[in-house]
Amino acid sequence: GKRDSLFWTSYSDLMTSLFFVMLTLFVVAVIAMGRALRDETKLRELTEEKLKKIKEIESSIENIDSTWFEYNKIHKKHVLKIDVSFDTGKADIENIPLATREELYKAGKAIEKFLDKAQKEFGDTVKYLLIIERQASNDGYSRNYELSYDRALSFFNYLKQNRNVDLRRDNCEVLICGSGTHGAMRAEPDNATNKNNQRFLIHVLPKPGIIE
């Protein structure tokens, strides 16, 4: 009767209202999901771009002039190809031949060229830590650590004071290091006769900071 008719009318209105509520919620959910997917895609693209930039920065350090340096991928160090042998107990740069000093200058210029190129390519975003390390022969000399440090410092000072090549700059911090008879990349046999352990190792470590 009339009561049943009123019930079904009210029921129909309620179902219609619920339908529109559910439809509205569905539309809102679809919009939210679409926005979330776009944000996730954008975030993934930014992350991939950052990773690509970091890899590009890391791989760039391998490209210092191979005329003077050989890059060791395992230890991530550049081995100076120039044979620089000081007399026993000596660290003064004047102790080595003039021709060798000229080669050291050219090697320093190669590092300088790399840093200048990095500055142009990456700007202030990337800074570098340059470590000049000198090793020593395992010959029993009691002050090999001090001597290896003094020789590394002598190399740096020669470039800066004698040849006007200052490797310190806004995008590069320089550390002088003497590893003596220890450290990585020791040449075998590691004894007094092996002069290959009297060598310079150059570490160029990128500090990417925040990649935008």
Secondary structure, DSSP 8 states (H G I E B T S, - for coil): -HHHHHHHHHHHHHHHHHHHHHHHHHHHHHHHHHHHHHHHHHHHHHHHHHHHHHHHHHHHGGGS-TTTEEEETTTTEEEE-S-----TT---GGGS-HHHHHHHHHHHHHHHHHHHHHHHHHGGG-EEEEEEEEE---S--TTHHHHHHHHHHHHHHIIIIIS-----BTTEEEEEEEEET-SS---SS-STT-GGGS-EEEEEEEE-----
